[in-house]
Amino acid sequence: MNDLFKNMAGMSGLTDQVIASDFLISAKSGVKTTAFALTEAATPELRSALREQLMAAISTHESISKYMVEKGYYHPYNLDEQAKIDTAAAQTSQDLVD
C-alpha cells in the first residue's frame, strides 16, 4: 500500500476539521469583503443588497464556528487548547509529506 494512503487511513475526523477550518476562513473572508464593498456602494439599492449578503455571511460564519466548537475543533476562548489543536494539525500535515 502506498505510504500516502497509509497516512490517510483513519483520518476522517481530521479531514472534517480541515474542511470546516477552510470553510470558516472563507466565510470570514466573505464577511470582510462584503463589509468593504458595502462601504463603497454608490446606491441605496446596492447598499441594501450588500447589507443582506453581509448578514447572511455573518450568520454562516456563526454557524460554522458553533459547529467547530461543538466538535472540539475550535476553542476561541481557550488559547492554550487551540494552540495544542493547531500544533497537532500542523504535525499531521507535516507527517503526510515526510
NORKAGI-V442857 format. One record per residue. N is the residue number from 1. RES is the residue in one letter. PHI is phi in whole degrees, -180 to 180 (* if undefined). PSI is psi in degrees with one decimal (999 if undefined). OMEGA is omega in whole degrees, -180 to 180 (999 if undefined). Layout:
BEGIN
n-><N | N>
res-><RES | RES>
phi-><PHI | PHI>
psi-><PSI | PSI>
omega-><OMEGA | OMEGA>
END
This chain:
BEGIN
n-><1 | 2 | 3 | 4 | 5 | 6 | 7 | 8 | 9 | 10 | 11 | 12 | 13 | 14 | 15 | 16 | 17 | 18 | 19 | 20 | 21 | 22 | 23 | 24 | 25 | 26 | 27 | 28 | 29 | 30 | 31 | 32 | 33 | 34 | 35 | 36 | 37 | 38 | 39 | 40 | 41 | 42 | 43 | 44 | 45 | 46 | 47 | 48 | 49 | 50 | 51 | 52 | 53 | 54 | 55 | 56 | 57 | 58 | 59 | 60 | 61 | 62 | 63 | 64 | 65 | 66 | 67 | 68 | 69 | 70 | 71 | 72 | 73 | 74 | 75 | 76 | 77 | 78 | 79 | 80 | 81 | 82 | 83 | 84 | 85 | 86 | 87 | 88 | 89 | 90 | 91 | 92 | 93 | 94 | 95 | 96 | 97 | 98>
res-><M | N | D | L | F | K | N | M | A | G | M | S | G | L | T | D | Q | V | I | A | S | D | F | L | I | S | A | K | S | G | V | K | T | T | A | F | A | L | T | E | A | A | T | P | E | L | R | S | A | L | R | E | Q | L | M | A | A | I | S | T | H | E | S | I | S | K | Y | M | V | E | K | G | Y | Y | H | P | Y | N | L | D | E | Q | A | K | I | D | T | A | A | A | Q | T | S | Q | D | L | V | D>
phi-><* | -61 | -60 | -61 | -68 | -61 | -66 | -81 | -61 | 76 | -108 | -60 | -63 | -65 | -61 | -60 | -65 | -65 | -63 | -63 | -64 | -63 | -64 | -63 | -62 | -65 | -64 | -63 | -63 | -63 | -62 | -62 | -65 | -67 | -62 | -64 | -61 | -60 | -70 | -101 | -65 | -96 | -124 | -60 | -65 | -67 | -60 | -64 | -64 | -68 | -62 | -63 | -64 | -63 | -63 | -66 | -65 | -65 | -63 | -63 | -59 | -62 | -63 | -66 | -59 | -61 | -59 | -66 | -66 | -61 | -83 | 82 | -86 | -142 | -128 | -67 | -110 | -135 | -64 | -63 | -66 | -64 | -63 | -63 | -65 | -64 | -65 | -64 | -65 | -64 | -65 | -63 | -62 | -63 | -63 | -66 | -94 | -80>
psi-><139.2 | 139.1 | -34.6 | -44.9 | -34.5 | -45.0 | -31.2 | -20.1 | 131.8 | 18.4 | 22.8 | -36.8 | -43.4 | -38.0 | -43.5 | -41.8 | -42.6 | -43.9 | -46.2 | -40.8 | -44.0 | -40.9 | -41.7 | -44.1 | -41.7 | -41.1 | -42.2 | -41.1 | -39.8 | -39.1 | -48.1 | -47.0 | -43.3 | -40.1 | -41.5 | -45.5 | -37.6 | -39.0 | -18.4 | -5.2 | 138.1 | -19.9 | 153.5 | -35.9 | -43.9 | -42.1 | -39.9 | -45.1 | -43.3 | -35.0 | -42.6 | -44.1 | -38.1 | -45.2 | -38.2 | -40.5 | -40.6 | -41.3 | -41.6 | -45.0 | -43.6 | -43.1 | -43.9 | -43.1 | -46.7 | -43.5 | -46.7 | -36.8 | -45.1 | -36.4 | -8.7 | 15.6 | -19.5 | 127.7 | 77.5 | -17.2 | 4.8 | 88.2 | -34.5 | -45.3 | -40.8 | -38.9 | -39.0 | -44.2 | -44.2 | -39.8 | -43.5 | -41.1 | -41.2 | -41.3 | -42.0 | -42.3 | -42.6 | -41.2 | -29.2 | -31.6 | -11.2 | 999>
omega-><179 | -179 | 179 | 179 | 176 | -179 | -178 | -178 | 177 | -177 | -177 | 178 | 178 | 178 | 176 | -180 | -180 | 179 | 180 | 179 | 178 | 179 | 179 | 178 | 178 | 179 | 179 | 177 | 178 | 177 | -179 | -177 | -180 | 178 | 178 | 180 | 179 | 180 | -178 | -176 | -174 | -176 | 177 | -180 | 179 | 178 | 179 | 179 | 180 | 177 | 178 | 179 | 178 | 180 | 177 | 179 | 178 | 178 | 178 | 179 | 179 | -180 | 180 | 179 | 179 | 179 | -178 | 177 | -180 | -179 | -179 | -180 | -170 | -179 | -175 | -178 | 180 | -174 | 179 | 180 | 179 | 178 | 177 | -180 | 180 | 179 | 179 | 178 | 178 | 179 | 179 | 177 | 179 | -180 | 180 | -177 | 179 | 999>
END
